[in-house]
Amino acid sequence: MELADRLARLHKGIFSVVEQHAPSEAAVEAPFHGVSARSALQLAHARGVVLAALGISGLRVFEYSPATI
């Protein structure tokens, strides 16, 4: 599956979860520094899709460091 298709599927999935559970806020893990630049770039794409979907849904989004989670 192409990256664009995976990101679209993630976007639809986030909207589905938000519609089903109607949260008032959301939390995401802050990015961490990885070894692989390719993996970091793919994570950044996915994270952007998630943040955009949550923002469009009107949710307040909180970020927590990996150590906190």
C-alpha positions as CSV (number, residue, x, y, z in Angstrom):
1,M,0.0,0.0,0.0
2,E,1.3,3.4,-0.9
3,L,2.1,6.0,1.7
4,A,-0.7,8.3,0.6
5,D,-3.2,5.5,0.9
6,R,-1.9,4.6,4.4
7,L,-2.2,8.2,5.5
8,A,-5.7,8.5,4.1
9,R,-6.7,5.3,5.9
10,L,-5.2,6.7,9.2
11,H,-7.1,10.0,8.7
12,K,-10.4,8.2,8.2
13,G,-9.7,6.0,11.2
14,I,-9.1,9.0,13.4
15,F,-12.3,10.6,12.3
16,S,-14.1,7.3,12.9
17,V,-12.8,7.0,16.5
18,V,-13.7,10.7,17.2
19,E,-17.2,10.2,15.9
20,Q,-17.7,7.0,17.8
21,H,-16.4,8.1,21.2
22,A,-16.9,11.9,21.1
23,P,-13.9,12.8,23.2
24,S,-13.5,16.4,24.4
25,E,-9.7,16.3,24.1
26,A,-6.8,14.1,22.9
27,A,-3.2,13.3,23.7
28,V,-0.3,12.5,21.4
29,E,3.2,11.4,22.1
30,A,5.8,14.1,21.3
31,P,8.3,13.0,18.6
32,F,11.5,11.5,19.7
33,H,14.8,11.3,17.9
34,G,15.3,8.0,16.0
35,V,18.2,6.5,14.2
36,S,16.5,6.1,10.8
37,A,15.8,9.3,8.9
38,R,13.3,7.4,6.7
39,S,11.4,6.1,9.8
40,A,11.4,9.6,11.3
41,L,10.0,11.1,8.1
42,Q,7.2,8.5,7.9
43,L,6.4,9.1,11.6
44,A,6.2,12.9,10.9
45,H,3.8,12.3,8.0
46,A,1.5,10.1,10.2
47,R,1.7,12.5,13.1
48,G,0.8,15.4,10.9
49,V,-2.3,13.5,9.6
50,V,-3.3,12.7,13.2
51,L,-2.9,16.3,14.5
52,A,-4.8,17.7,11.5
53,A,-7.7,15.2,11.9
54,L,-7.9,16.1,15.7
55,G,-7.7,19.8,14.9
56,I,-10.4,19.6,12.3
57,S,-12.5,17.7,14.8
58,G,-12.2,20.7,17.2
59,L,-10.4,18.8,19.9
60,R,-7.8,20.2,22.2
61,V,-4.6,18.3,21.8
62,F,-2.0,17.7,24.5
63,E,1.5,16.4,23.8
64,Y,3.5,14.3,26.2
65,S,7.1,13.2,26.0
66,P,7.8,9.5,25.5
67,A,9.3,9.3,29.0
68,T,6.0,10.6,30.5
69,I,3.9,8.1,28.6
